[in-house]
Amino acid sequence: MKYIQEFRDGALAKNIAQRIQKVVEPQRHYKLMEFCGGHTHAIHHYGITSLLPSNVEMIHGPGCPVCVLPIARIDHAIQIAENPQVIFCSYGDMLRIPGSKGKSLFSSRANTADVRMVYSVDDALAIAEQNPSKEVVFFAIGFETTTPPTAVAIQKAHNKGLTNFSVFCNHVLTPPALDSLLAEQQHDPDISELDGFVGPGHVSIVVGSQAYQPIVEKYQKPIVISGFEPLDILYSILLLIQLVNQNRADIEIQYTRGVNPQGNQKSQALMQQILELRDTFEWRGLGWIPHSALQIKKAYRDFDAEYRFGKPGQVEEISNGCQCGAILRGIMKPSECEFFAKSCTPENPMGACMVSSEGACAAHYGYARFAHERTERTVQ
């Protein structure tokens, strides 16, 4: 398939790996963070770490939108879903995320809540049209990648005059999360400093590479925006190591077939029309980050589930020992959690990082925990 098989060539992968071996400075220890959970899964799926020198360390970041939602937002979703007048529509991953006391949307569905898995926000719109006597709520999550479709859905509902459709908006933004991570490094001596980032590809299609310029200038850290195939990632790592060696705090685009500096300006304009910045938003593991998430503008608040159903009461959060927060900050690896692959598995997840298809724990469980049994990983 064009633009896929070309980026899975084993011979080319070995060639790039050899180039990485040549440019790496033996006395340095490179700490490179792949922000996006999609990159984390690709890195472990294709065994990319086995092709890297031992002094090049890849660290997973908070780029999993399902994982970064705090328990309070899960509880709020459950409260809305359990309203008997509501049909609650969500992507599959969100159904299994445990809220306080281990409760999830799946368990709410088992107790008669009308919770439905959908594949797109358009599915939720169709359900609203088919069920005019019910309140249909769409659980909107994701970084900038999935935000434009939510804005389109709200615009469609407005134009159609749908009065029974609303959105529980949990869209979060990439640059503020990067800022928070790097600010923490500067103030916490126990956190070792990152050298650079493999930047998110799909997010950058929407926002463009220029969205990261303030971060690069503020913290003097390079970013290479990467695609998701094995050669994309390997070549991005090579470019990033070269930038680190040269002490250059620049942004480079490896994923040129999808990303440009300006991004998708039509999508950006639509987002600005329907949505606006929240003053602050809580991230799992990162805490409250100013201007790091979006909410629905007042002009469209009839489609805002938070306005329509109100805020939930305080729920006591009971810790089960899950280390998802530390893993999302890159200060702990999944295998360092005492519950990993023991009491916490994909079949019985203790936290969001083991549930999500982009979660670091799920990636390590599916691929990396067998790395010691593998002498060599060949890119297929």
GUPARO-412970 format. One line per 8 residues: number of its first residue (from 1); their letters; for each residue z, x, y of N, C-alpha, C. Coordinates in steps of 0.001 Angstrom, whole numbers. Each point is the difference from the previous one (the first is absolute). Last residue first. Example, Ala and Ser with C-alpha at 12.3 -4.5 7.8 and 13.67 -1.06 7.14 Angstrom:
BEGIN
2> sa> 7080/12850/-2250/60/820/1190/730/-770/1090 | -70/290/-5720/0/-890/1190/0/900/1200
! end
This chain:
BEGIN
380> qvtretre> 9589/8854/-5768/-1035/-689/-770/-1135/-438/932 | 3686/4186/136/-476/-1139/758/-1169/-624/-751 | 4021/2784/-2330/-1394/100/409/-404/-1262/744 | 4721/2864/-1237/-543/-1326/288/-1434/174/508 | 3806/2932/-3227/-1059/25/1007/-523/-1427/176 | 3842/881/-2654/-292/1388/383/-1071/99/1061 | 3820/-3818/-1399/-1425/173/241/-256/1431/445 | 4280/-2119/-744/-670/-65/-1298/-1480/353/114
372> hafraygy> 2935/-335/3774/417/1156/-791/-662/27/-1368 | -685/-3660/3032/-696/1216/422/368/1200/-857 | 1391/-4851/50/-604/616/-1179/-647/1350/324 | 2035/-2829/3309/1074/295/-955/-540/621/-1282 | -2886/-1518/3631/625/1316/187/1080/306/-1014 | -2592/-4320/17/-769/1234/-210/860/1261/-28 | 1668/-4659/476/-1267/-180/-703/-697/1297/-358 | 4091/-97/2543/250/-561/-1329/-1295/-69/-803
364> haacages> -216/1376/4485/627/1025/-830/248/-515/-1412 | -1734/-3058/3116/-968/1080/-230/586/1066/-920 | 2820/-3479/1434/-982/-516/-958/-1033/1068/-331 | 3106/995/3328/651/-17/-1315/-950/-512/-1073 | -1433/-13/4536/92/1358/-542/627/13/-1386 | -2868/-4268/1951/1313/617/63/45/1360/-672 | -3580/-3479/456/-94/1197/834/1330/748/73 | -524/-4072/-2411/-1114/797/-517/-235/1239/841
356> svmcagmp> 4930/-2407/-362/-1297/-41/664/-1047/866/-676 | 4709/-262/-1493/-761/-1230/-168/-1434/155/460 | 3467/3354/407/-424/-91/-1393/-869/-1226/-239 | 1918/878/4260/-865/1150/-301/-476/8/-1448 | 3184/-3274/1826/-1402/-243/338/-920/1138/-410 | 4602/-749/-2790/-379/64/1404/-1494/-101/182 | 2207/-263/-4232/1204/-134/818/-335/-10/1491 | -2930/-1507/-4693/138/842/1198/1295/-266/745
348> neptcska> -2292/-772/-4822/1314/-376/530/277/827/1254 | -4143/423/-2163/369/-1269/-609/1334/-518/541 | -1698/4272/1344/-843/-1078/531/349/-1370/-579 | 4052/3324/109/-1355/138/-536/-865/-1091/627 | 5365/2101/-92/-1037/-450/937/-1381/335/-559 | 3947/1226/-2327/254/-1419/295/-1022/-561/976 | -1560/4117/-1485/1113/-360/-883/281/-1484/199 | -3189/2540/2581/-485/-33/-1379/1119/-236/-1016
340> ffecespk> 2032/1005/4581/-1443/51/-226/-332/113/-1487 | 4420/14/2319/-437/-1194/-718/-1457/50/-425 | 2316/3424/2623/646/-82/-1316/-470/-1192/-823 | -2898/2861/3663/867/-1184/-11/560/-180/-1408 | -3247/3308/1074/1350/434/356/985/-1171/76 | -4768/-424/-795/647/544/-1196/1427/467/275 | -2839/-1616/3603/424/-1053/-924/777/532/-1202 | 286/2823/4453/-1086/-363/-891/490/-1075/-971
332> migrliag> 1652/1252/5226/345/-50/-1425/-1235/-378/-791 | -137/387/4675/1094/951/-206/512/-28/-1443 | -3502/-2798/2423/-462/1291/-514/1093/1009/-242 | -3/-4817/1429/117/1006/1060/-428/1384/-468 | 122/-3680/-3001/-970/-335/1032/28/992/1154 | 3221/380/-3428/-1325/348/-525/-1073/-277/1037 | 4423/-1311/903/-126/1456/76/-1367/461/-490 | 965/-4616/-372/-14/410/1397/-192/1499/171
324> cqcgnsie> 566/-1944/-4370/-1330/-225/569/-85/478/1451 | 3563/66/-3705/-244/1043/997/-1365/-151/683 | 4009/-3290/-2715/-1411/376/114/-206/983/1145 | 4164/-2362/-1383/-175/1438/-196/-1427/470/87 | 1771/-4459/848/-26/233/-1451/-225/1473/-323 | 2122/-3235/4339/-777/1152/-448/71/137/-1517 | 358/-4370/3369/750/728/-1020/-871/1136/-531 | 417/-3408/4606/-850/842/-831/862/812/-955
316> evqgpkgf> 581/-4922/2668/638/1272/-332/-886/786/-962 | -1647/-3541/3778/219/96/-1438/597/1365/-302 | -758/-3666/4469/298/1325/-511/269/-51/-1502 | -3229/-3739/2023/1356/465/242/209/1382/-596 | -4958/-1496/1631/1008/-282/-1033/1391/427/440 | -4058/-1822/3299/488/1225/-620/1089/-334/-1019 | -4244/-3394/1389/1210/615/519/412/1239/-767 | -3990/-3074/-355/1108/-188/-932/1302/652/458
308> ryeadfdr> -4119/79/2658/-2/-1327/-617/1246/-241/-847 | -848/4228/2089/253/-1018/1028/170/-1369/-651 | -1183/3532/-2778/1328/301/527/393/-997/1087 | -4336/-171/-1904/1027/-560/-898/1406/290/503 | -4675/-583/2765/998/1033/-285/1121/-606/-838 | -3830/-2206/2163/-381/564/-1298/954/1112/-434 | 405/-2205/4170/15/-1116/-945/-365/462/-1403 | -213/2904/3830/1262/-27/-729/141/-1216/-918
300> yakkiqla> -3493/2117/3166/-317/-428/-1370/1279/-219/-816 | 147/1428/4539/-1118/-945/68/-366/-559/-1367 | 3269/3471/517/506/-1344/295/-1116/-1035/45 | -683/4364/-3088/189/-297/1416/440/-1448/205 | 1097/3008/-4414/-1016/-925/500/312/-356/1454 | 1354/4816/-2166/389/-1396/-123/-1092/-862/629 | 896/5490/-2052/-679/-1015/794/598/-1376/-250 | 1855/5536/-166/-499/-1144/-767/-573/-1036/960
292> shpiwglg> 2257/4062/1362/-600/466/-1250/-576/-1128/-845 | 2840/797/4376/-1440/-256/125/-778/441/-1243 | 4788/1871/-281/-554/-767/1123/-1522/-132/-92 | 3517/439/-4132/-952/839/738/-603/-837/1124 | 4384/145/-3840/-669/-755/1056/-865/926/830 | 947/1546/-5029/823/-687/984/-845/-765/1021 | -1183/2673/-4113/-189/610/1321/845/-666/1081 | 75/-1472/-4662/116/1453/-15/-82/646/1362
284> rweftdrl> -2024/-4723/-325/843/500/-1092/-19/1532/23 | -748/-2722/4496/-746/542/-1126/996/441/-1072 | -77/-3480/4676/711/799/-990/-931/406/-1135 | -975/-969/5440/-161/-567/-1344/696/927/-977 | -871/-1337/5779/481/898/-1047/-159/-705/-1342 | -2032/-1768/3904/825/1012/665/508/1029/-1000 | -4621/-2391/-1012/1409/-373/2/771/1095/753 | -5365/-1125/824/1047/868/-517/1351/-693/0
276> eliqqmla> -4500/-2947/-524/581/891/1000/1107/825/-646 | -4740/-3548/-1151/1282/628/-314/472/906/1125 | -4196/-2511/132/878/-889/-767/1423/545/-122 | -3552/2388/2345/-89/-1384/462/1073/-886/-641 | -607/4553/-1273/647/-92/1307/-23/-1420/555 | -2282/930/-4039/1436/172/-196/750/-161/1314 | -4660/21/173/485/-1239/-606/1500/64/-228 | -2175/3857/1584/8/-1040/1031/551/-1315/-544
268> qskqngqp> -627/3613/-3004/1090/278/931/116/-1091/1059 | -3638/-137/-2976/1258/-356/-665/1191/208/925 | -4141/1403/1571/-9/-1458/-116/1285/-485/-663 | -843/4637/315/462/-578/1259/-16/-1526/-18 | 537/4060/-3602/-736/-1263/64/493/-785/1214 | 331/5420/71/358/-1052/-925/-872/-1234/167 | 36/4583/2254/345/-1235/704/476/-1113/-930 | -1491/4460/-1592/1135/119/930/460/-1319/602
260> nvgrtyqi> -2171/-261/-4832/-462/670/1221/1161/56/984 | -1072/-1009/-5736/873/112/1174/-729/674/1151 | -1865/-761/-4524/700/-1226/347/694/13/1345 | -2501/3636/-2110/-815/-1156/-379/678/-1327/321 | 2072/4328/656/-987/-318/1045/-872/-1194/-363 | 4461/2486/-1483/-554/-1293/-445/-1028/-492/1023 | 2502/3909/846/-753/277/-1229/-768/-1240/-427 | 2104/1625/4830/-393/-1141/-812/-799/496/-1200
252> eidarnqn> 4032/2161/3532/-1330/117/-587/-262/-1214/-889 | 3482/1930/4217/-337/-1090/-912/-1408/248/-518 | 3945/3712/1824/-1204/-787/264/-83/-1175/-969 | 2907/4489/1291/436/-1394/-68/-1168/-880/418 | 522/5261/-1979/-768/-939/819/505/-1424/-237 | 991/4657/-1982/932/-601/961/-713/-946/962 | -1800/2364/-3958/-460/350/1348/925/-512/1099 | 811/-958/-4614/-103/1461/91/-357/463/1405
244> vlqillli> 37/-4643/-937/1357/548/19/-38/1512/159 | -4096/-2208/-553/577/-306/1312/1404/579/126 | -2109/358/-4176/-661/863/982/543/-232/1401 | 1469/-2823/-3433/562/1343/-167/-623/970/1003 | -1794/-4330/-177/1338/-16/575/667/1372/-105 | -4232/-715/-2014/-111/-9/1462/1374/80/652 | -84/-401/-4684/-561/1280/419/-82/97/1524 | 1242/-4102/-1841/1085/972/-132/-473/1388/425
236> sylidlpe> -3212/-3358/-188/906/-236/1127/1179/970/-39 | -3003/-24/-3604/-605/638/1170/872/-200/1238 | 1398/-2102/-3988/24/1464/-146/-560/700/1231 | -266/-4700/-179/1370/466/205/92/1514/-114 | -4198/-2119/-793/465/-273/1362/1341/666/242 | -1663/20/-4337/-581/1059/838/344/-211/1463 | 1508/-3298/-3123/640/1307/-204/-585/1118/854 | -159/-4972/1960/-472/586/-1254/559/1420/-144
228> fgsivipk> 673/-2844/3899/919/-245/-1109/-487/513/-1353 | -591/1596/5597/-391/-1075/-902/891/4/-1220 | 1675/2071/4829/-659/192/-1291/-449/-1305/-638 | 1685/2949/4761/-172/-1364/-500/-906/40/-1218 | 3437/3646/2364/-1356/-121/-541/-118/-1372/-645 | 3433/2712/3788/-271/-1139/-866/-1449/79/-451 | 4264/3421/2394/-1385/-406/-274/-74/-1195/-941 | 3880/1415/3753/-247/-42/-1434/-1428/-465/-252
220> qykevipq> 3028/350/4196/-814/1163/-376/-157/119/-1521 | 2240/-3444/2930/708/764/-1032/-765/1224/-477 | -1654/-2937/3556/1457/1/182/691/947/-966 | -4754/-785/-251/352/759/1205/1516/129/162 | -1682/-2619/-3556/-412/1394/-196/423/853/1189 | 648/-4629/311/913/579/-987/-299/1479/-190 | -2875/-2583/2815/1319/232/610/1001/644/-952 | -4353/-1137/-1734/-9/1111/952/1355/222/668
212> yaqsgvvi> -1638/-3453/-3293/1020/988/-360/120/1132/1021 | -3253/-3601/284/1320/-636/-7/1117/996/-285 | -4772/971/-159/646/215/1293/1400/-624/54 | -3130/-438/-3728/820/1211/-16/757/204/1303 | -1286/-5013/-1730/-668/1219/433/943/1189/21 | 630/-4853/-1381/576/513/1252/-706/1234/530 | -1536/-2301/-4092/290/-1011/1011/408/634/1325 | -823/2722/-3736/-1253/-728/223/195/-1007/1121
204> svhgpgvf> 3738/2356/-1636/-749/693/1046/-1375/-609/240 | 2867/-1588/-3495/591/-299/1307/-870/569/1115 | -1197/1165/-4365/-332/-1388/314/571/-437/1342 | 963/4494/-1584/-1423/-260/209/-292/-1416/445 | 4470/3412/755/-506/-1163/-730/-1440/-324/339 | 2079/5129/201/64/-1272/707/-649/-1137/-769 | 2639/4717/-988/-1244/-595/-461/26/-1433/519 | 2917/4051/2342/-166/-1284/-678/-1428/-191/-516
196> gdlesidp> 3869/4321/1314/-1153/-796/410/-139/-1222/-878 | 3768/3126/-67/-1007/827/664/-1191/-801/497 | 5560/-1190/-730/-1343/-176/-532/-980/848/791 | 5463/899/-754/-1060/-423/903/-1349/-97/-706 | 5177/-881/-1951/-946/1092/224/-1238/-521/706 | 5158/-1798/163/-1346/-416/-387/-978/1132/313 | 4661/139/1115/-74/-64/-1462/-1382/-403/-496 | 1393/239/4694/-238/1339/-579/-118/-11/-1512
188> dhqqeall> -1090/-3688/3936/787/94/-1225/-280/1337/-681 | -2216/-1490/4039/1416/-207/269/888/98/-1230 | -4890/469/121/465/830/1104/1511/-77/188 | -2267/-2723/-3229/-19/1409/-390/593/887/1079 | -660/-4584/878/1144/229/-867/80/1458/-425 | -3737/-1402/2457/1180/54/859/1249/275/-824 | -4040/-715/-2260/24/1323/629/1185/150/938 | -694/-4201/-2153/204/1051/-1004/171/1370/648
180> sdlapptl> -1157/-3674/2763/1378/-85/-472/323/1098/-1009 | -4450/-438/1546/866/465/1080/1455/23/-465 | -3172/-1910/-2854/-155/1460/49/934/600/1040 | -204/-4620/-143/697/504/-1186/-97/1521/-80 | -2363/-2292/3443/1448/38/236/797/502/-1200 | -4842/-423/-469/462/1065/905/1502/-19/284 | -2035/-3559/-2868/111/1357/-533/526/1029/990 | 1098/-5490/-401/-941/927/610/276/1436/-443
172> vhncfvsf> 680/-5530/-1981/641/1176/594/-1054/1034/375 | 752/-5666/-1339/-924/1124/158/679/1132/773 | 1420/-4650/-1645/719/1255/-267/-937/1193/77 | 482/-5838/854/-695/1239/362/884/1231/-182 | -917/-5172/-1718/1208/816/109/-467/1440/176 | -2702/-4779/1090/14/1364/-526/1376/616/218 | -2453/-5343/-502/684/1002/822/64/1321/-745 | -2079/-5592/-45/-172/1392/-424/757/920/956
164> ntlgknha> -810/-4911/306/930/273/-1108/-114/1430/-522 | -2759/-2223/3437/1377/-64/483/1026/340/-1068 | -5519/820/1454/935/-101/-1133/1433/34/531 | -4553/199/2322/1073/-943/286/953/-206/-1155 | -3936/3025/634/-119/-1175/-874/1060/-1056/282 | -33/4171/2375/-1284/-667/279/-177/-1273/-833 | 3832/2712/-746/34/-551/1356/-1267/-796/287 | 218/2401/-3994/907/-1142/-68/88/-695/1355
156> kqiavatp> -2487/3993/-219/-670/-1088/-731/875/-1249/-37 | 1892/3884/1856/-1063/-514/876/-731/-1165/-665 | 3137/2293/-2550/686/-767/1045/-1020/-613/953 | -1671/2877/-3273/494/-1233/-615/703/-877/1034 | -1474/4324/1287/-1139/-906/-201/479/-1342/-550 | 3169/3437/391/-370/-509/1323/-1163/-991/-102 | 1248/2220/-3913/1042/-949/391/-315/-613/1357 | -2835/3435/-1606/-189/-1272/-712/1063/-1047/336
148> ptttefgi> 451/4419/1987/-1097/-824/520/-247/-1285/-785 | 3371/3227/-1554/362/-828/1158/-1162/-834/528 | 277/3450/-3658/-31/-1414/-365/331/-928/1163 | -153/4825/608/-1130/-338/-860/-123/-1499/-232 | 3678/2267/2311/-1120/-461/832/-1207/-425/-826 | 4305/-152/-2819/-219/801/1201/-1213/-559/745 | 3090/-3222/-3199/-994/1060/10/-15/765/1304 | 1204/-5431/-1731/563/1351/7/-1130/1004/129
140> affvveks> 1274/-5708/103/-914/1048/465/719/1341/44 | 409/-5018/-2322/850/1185/166/-915/1177/359 | -635/-5533/705/-572/1226/-559/896/1176/344 | 532/-5701/-512/397/1234/690/-614/1187/-726 | -292/-5767/558/-494/1165/-742/272/1252/819 | 1784/-5404/-485/-33/1160/888/-416/1211/-827 | -1411/-5289/-1140/908/1114/-240/-132/1058/1089 | -2751/-3983/-455/1369/-502/104/1052/1086/-214
132> pnqeaial> -4860/701/-369/382/-302/1388/1433/-497/156 | -3067/2707/-3518/1331/-598/-99/536/-342/1394 | -4272/2126/-748/57/-870/-1176/1325/-753/-121 | -818/3240/3451/-957/-1099/185/80/-1011/-1149 | 2611/3899/-278/484/-843/1103/-925/-1194/224 | -1274/3287/-3105/1107/-794/-542/549/-935/1078 | -3279/3091/1298/-585/-1050/-846/1089/-900/-574 | 1358/3778/2428/-623/-981/886/-582/-1171/-801
124> addvsyvm> 1671/3658/-2384/1089/-787/571/-534/-1067/947 | -3054/3071/-1817/509/-869/-1064/1105/-905/537 | -1668/3354/2807/-916/-1142/-78/411/-966/-1112 | 2163/4165/564/526/-1020/894/-905/-1221/22 | 49/2916/-4443/-358/199/1398/627/-1099/830 | 815/319/-4632/-695/1282/101/-440/305/1434 | 4399/-2933/-2284/-1356/-100/534/-599/1401/102 | 4395/-3036/-2443/-640/1289/245/-1425/-228/486
116> rvdatnar> 4447/-3348/529/-1302/234/-621/-538/1386/359 | 4634/-3606/-164/-460/1327/417/-1284/310/-748 | 3670/-4036/699/-1460/39/-182/-534/1295/604 | 5014/-1170/-2309/-703/253/1261/-1498/115/-285 | 3408/-623/-3532/-790/-1119/540/-629/236/1369 | 2409/3283/-2840/950/-1061/367/-670/-1075/857 | -2391/3800/-1439/579/-493/-1259/994/-1132/251 | -1844/2249/3666/-1014/-846/-637/523/-577/-1318
108> ssflskgk> 2678/3103/2229/-25/-1263/745/-1017/-956/-610 | 199/4322/-1706/1143/-780/-473/110/-1317/756 | -3385/2934/1339/-245/-441/-1371/1160/-862/-506 | 389/2160/4140/-836/-1197/98/-347/-539/-1384 | 4525/2706/196/-1375/263/411/-749/-1318/161 | 5409/2543/-553/-853/-1180/6/-1385/349/520 | 4070/2894/-351/-1037/56/-1025/-943/-1173/-37 | 3658/990/3219/522/-483/-1284/-1084/-112/-1067
100> sgpirlmd> -2196/422/4571/1429/202/-224/400/-660/-1322 | -4897/870/-266/736/-104/1248/1467/269/-270 | -4686/1604/-2795/1334/-618/37/575/-22/1413 | -5250/-232/-1804/922/844/752/1378/-656/54 | -4136/-1827/-2017/981/646/-871/1009/863/751 | -3745/-2473/2001/752/-966/-785/1145/637/-784 | -3371/2366/2702/1178/-474/724/860/-934/-841 | -4224/1772/-1599/1066/1000/45/1274/-544/629
92> gyscfivq> -4084/-2707/-147/777/120/-1226/1161/961/72 | -1699/-2688/4362/-632/945/-918/951/255/-1165 | 475/-4710/2513/296/1423/121/-892/813/-924 | 1622/-5314/2138/-1103/795/-562/230/1484/272 | 2691/-5143/-266/106/1378/499/-1025/871/-712 | 1125/-5368/1359/-753/770/-997/-75/1410/546 | 3683/-4108/1365/-840/1193/188/-752/378/-1268 | 3530/-3439/892/-1248/-429/632/-1042/1109/67
84> pneaiqia> 4555/559/-1696/-780/-874/-906/-1316/-486/594 | 2597/4750/833/-90/-1284/694/-880/-929/-845 | 654/4594/-1078/835/-986/-692/125/-1320/754 | -2404/3871/1716/-653/-479/-1232/786/-1104/-680 | 1804/2242/3819/-1123/-872/368/-614/-621/-1253 | 3374/3151/-712/552/-1196/638/-1106/-981/382 | -1237/4211/-1675/537/-857/-1057/558/-1295/582 | -1478/3317/3003/-1132/-595/-716/487/-968/-1072
76> hdiraipl> 3244/2513/2233/-568/-1006/910/-1176/-706/-685 | 1947/3619/-2246/882/-1168/-18/-539/-1119/889 | -2238/4078/88/-206/-643/-1302/858/-1262/-93 | 599/2706/3726/-1270/-728/103/-343/-687/-1325 | 3854/2723/179/188/-1177/854/-1286/-810/139 | 73/4209/-2302/500/-1118/-797/158/-1258/837 | -3637/3551/1665/1422/31/-353/417/-1266/-744 | -4886/2652/117/662/-1218/472/1469/19/-425
68> vcvpcgpg> -3199/3410/-1283/756/226/1234/652/-1264/547 | -2849/180/-4049/1246/762/-158/835/52/1273 | -4355/-2025/-135/940/-792/-774/1364/692/-45 | -3607/2261/2043/500/-1115/817/973/-907/-728 | -1092/5295/-324/-111/-1129/-933/570/-1216/707 | -33/4854/1513/-1225/-773/174/-239/-1046/-1060 | 3486/3700/1248/342/-1429/25/-1217/-914/106 | -131/5041/-2411/572/-555/1213/214/-1496/-83
60> himevnsp> -409/4789/-3391/-423/-1369/273/727/-527/1225 | -1455/5155/-1321/1162/-868/178/-492/-1397/351 | -1695/5116/-2194/-415/-1285/537/1202/-943/-10 | -679/5652/35/766/-1161/-450/-512/-1258/693 | -1298/5408/-1214/-507/-1154/755/665/-1247/-571 | 634/4380/-1865/649/-56/1315/-618/-1049/927 | -1604/960/-4490/1386/-449/-115/707/-101/1348 | -5374/-784/-480/949/1102/-174/1436/-511/31
52> llstigyh> -3781/-3443/-1626/467/662/1217/901/1183/-324 | -1959/-3288/-3094/-1047/901/479/434/809/1216 | 2692/-3412/-2072/-153/1067/-998/-1084/995/399 | 878/-3953/2575/1042/1019/207/-118/1146/-1003 | -2879/-3821/-309/-379/939/1065/1060/1073/199 | -903/-3948/-3276/646/1285/-276/-290/1053/1041 | -1304/-4833/-224/-997/1031/-294/613/1377/-237 | 2789/-3770/975/-957/-506/-991/-972/1089/-424
44> hiahthgg> 3102/794/3519/605/86/-1335/-956/-483/-1086 | -1461/-135/4508/431/1375/-272/555/121/-1410 | -1093/-4302/1664/-1191/785/-356/378/1434/-370 | 3416/-2851/1571/-457/-413/-1327/-1224/793/-442 | 1644/760/4355/992/426/-989/-459/-347/-1414 | -2557/-1553/3640/-210/1430/-261/984/500/-1051 | 524/-4380/1467/-1244/108/-760/-340/1440/-324 | 3654/-1003/2840/313/-190/-1410/-1229/42/-888
36> cfemlkyh> 492/2613/4827/-442/-1254/-616/351/-51/-1489 | 865/3863/2895/698/-1166/543/-255/-1244/-837 | 228/5248/-1263/-1020/-1040/-8/703/-1290/398 | 1500/5236/1112/307/-1388/-348/-1262/-833/-31 | 1653/5465/-627/-1018/-900/528/314/-1420/-453 | 1939/5313/288/523/-1350/-260/-929/-988/701 | -19/5497/-1755/-647/-1068/754/577/-1346/-425 | 1481/5400/107/173/-1204/-816/-507/-1177/831
28> rqpevvkq> -1086/5681/52/337/-1287/620/264/-1052/-1066 | -1487/4599/-805/1372/18/502/448/-1330/605 | -4537/859/-1740/1018/26/-1071/1433/-94/507 | -4474/-2225/2108/746/1239/257/1200/53/-946 | -4979/-2595/-494/1459/-129/45/640/1364/218 | -4749/-661/-690/463/-88/1399/1522/-115/105 | -2316/343/-4293/-357/1157/826/599/-67/1399 | 483/-3606/-3167/736/1173/-472/-245/1198/907
20> irqainka> -2525/-3888/771/1388/-167/439/833/1210/-401 | -4363/-179/-1565/18/292/1441/1404/-153/570 | -686/-1232/-4458/-95/1456/136/19/420/1470 | -162/-4591/-965/1310/537/-376/19/1520/119 | -4077/-2227/624/877/-191/1157/1389/563/-293 | -3042/112/-3541/-471/875/1075/900/-121/1228 | 693/-2897/-3626/478/1357/-312/-418/983/1081 | -1606/-4386/387/1448/8/171/566/1399/-268
12> lagdrfeq> -4547/-792/-841/273/133/1430/1499/33/280 | -1349/-777/-4396/-373/1369/385/278/229/1476 | 686/-4388/-1811/992/973/-438/-303/1416/426 | -1263/-4772/2394/-667/1065/-745/1015/1100/-339 | 144/-4357/2586/830/217/-1183/-573/1091/-896 | -1966/-1984/4051/1280/547/428/977/153/-1157 | -4388/-1872/-490/-232/1282/670/1304/682/397 | 2/-4389/-1868/-181/1049/-991/-223/1364/631
4> iykm> 391/-3575/3070/1187/91/-841/-153/1144/-995 | -3401/-1296/3180/1198/281/786/1289/-71/-829 | -3991/-2303/-2375/-152/845/1174/1307/47/792 | -292/-637/-5333/0/-852/1185/0/892/1240
! end
